[in-house]
């Protein structure tokens, strides 16, 4: 979750190193990048209790975080984001979404298959449920957008990370035991579940009265 206070100051809480890096290497890489940006700060903290000052951010960004949390922890993280936001500040999230026109049994089967494949408890929600999560926390949803689930596809990886970033990703995957098999399984799962899964982005605002 990145709490952006103004264009010259960025605070980025994170729970630990990146999943495809050896322990600690992810933090070292982030520290090397931030050394070139004196207005940026990287802290290790729980997204549901960052310890950052209340009403101190104009923008809070959550990237692929809420999907892997329980319903209760989703609410706690969103509440923390609201606490961090100054009045009229924005909360932007990028998550996985399920189709809303399927039965609860179908959606639960998709969650279980996704969790089994990525080895993390995945609890994606339909778009309307994501919006409800934010509005129940006192936010006003201003924008939503969806896209096909192309995560880990080479073309999307290059589009998101650039050629050098994609090359680093695949290099780290080759060096990390079991990573390539997990990536292959995840790509297959996303392809099979493509009809039911999509990427979703939402921007919500904390009103002055919240």
N, C-alpha and C positions, 0 to 999 in steps of 0.2 A: 504494500500500500504506500503510495507516494503522496506526501502532503506538500503541495506546492504553494508557498506563501507569497511569492512575487517572482517576476522574471529573473531576479538575481539570486534567489534563495530557494533551494529545493531540499527537503528532508525526506529520505527514503528508508522507512523501517522495513526490515526483512527478518524472517525467523532463522535463517541460516544459509549455508552455501547452496549454490545451484545444484540440481539433482544429477547432472551429468559431469560434474567436476569432482575430483577427489576432495575429501573433507578439507575445508578451509580455502581451497584454491579459488572458489567463486568469490569469496570475500576479498581475497587479494587482488583479483582482477577488477572488482568494483572499486577498490581503494585506488588502484592505479589510474583508472579513468577519472575518478573524482579529484585526484591530485591536480588535474588540469582545470578544475572548476572550483575556485575557492568559495563560491556561494552555495555549494552543495554539501550536504551532510548525510552520512550513512550510519544508521543505528540498528542494532539487533534488538528486536522487541516483538512482543505478542501483538498481532493486529487487533485483538480485542481489548488491549490495555497497553497502548504505546507509551504512556507516560509523557507525551507531548502536551504543550499547553492547550487549553480549551480555546475554541474560536480563533485559532491561530493560522488557519489555512484558507486560501481562496479556492483551492482545488485539491481534492483528494482522489487519487486514481488507484483502483484495485484491478490487478491483472490476473485473471484465471485463478482466483483465490477462493471465492465463495463456493464454487462448484464442488470442491472436495471437503466441504465442512458439513457438519450436521445442521439440521434446521435451527437448533438452539444457538449454535456457534455462528451461523449466518447472521442471526438477529444481533448477537453481541458485537460482531465485527461492524455491521452497519451502524449500530448505535454509537460505536467509537468514532466512526467516520463522521457522523452527525455532530458529535461532541467537538471534533477538531475543526469543523467548518465554521467560518465566520458567517454572519447573516448574509444571504444572497450568494454564498459560496456554492460550488458545484461538486458533486460526487459522480465520477465516471467509472463504470465497471465494464469489463469484457469477460464474458463467461460462456458456458455451454447452455444451450436451451433445447428443451424437448418440444415436440409438436403437441399442441393443446387439444387436438381432435382425436386422440387415441385413448383407449381405456386405461384406467389405473393399473391394471395387470400388465398391459403392454409396456407402459412407461417404467414400471418397476423392473420388468425383465430387462429392459434396455439399461437401466442403472446397474443392475447386478452384472450384466455382461461387460459393461464398460469398467466397472470396479475390478472384476476378475482380470481383465486384460492389462490395465495400467497399474494394478496392484496398489491402488489407493481407493478408499471409499469415495465414489463419485455420486453426488446427489444433485445433478442438474435439474432445473425447474422449467416448466413452460414459460413463455414470455410474460403472460399475464401474472403468473405467480412471482416472477422476478419484480415486476412493477409493484405488485401488492406488498412485497417485502420492503421496498423502499418507501412507499407511501405510508405504510403502517409505522415507519420510523419518523414520520413527520416531514418527509421530503416530497417535492413536487416533480414528477417525471416530465422532462421537457423534450427528450428525443430518444428514440429507439431505432436500432438498425440490426438487420440480420444478414448473414452470409453463409454460403455452403461450408460444410465442415471439411476443410482442406488442410488442417493442421498436419505438419510433418511431411506434406508433399513437397518434393524438391522445388517446384516453381513457387509455391507459397513461402517456403523458407527463404529463398533468395529475395523474394519481394519484401518480406518482413525484415530480414537481417542484413541484406546486401550480400554480394559475392563473398567478401572476406568473412563476414559473420557466419554465413552458411558453411564455408569451408572450415572454420574453427569448430562449429557444431559437429560436423561429421568427423573431424579429426579426433575430437574428444570422445565421440561415440565409439570410434574404432579402438581407442585406448582404454576404454572402461569395460571391464569384463561383463558380458551379458547385455550391454546397452543396445547393440545392434539388433539382437533378437527381440528385445522389448519394443524397440522402435518399429520393427517390422510387424509385430503383433498389434501394436497400437494403430498403425496405418491400416491394417486389415480390418480391425474393429471399427474404425471410423468409416471406412468404405462400406462395410456391411450395415452399419447403423445410420448411414447417411440420410436415409429417408426420414428418420425420426430425430436426428440431431442436427443442430446448426450452431454457428457462433452468433452471439448477441452482444451488442453494445448498448449501454443505457447511460444517459446523462440526466441527473436529477439535481434539483436546486433546494437549498435550505432557505425557506422563507424567513423574512425578518422576524416574524412572530413565533418561529419554532423555538 
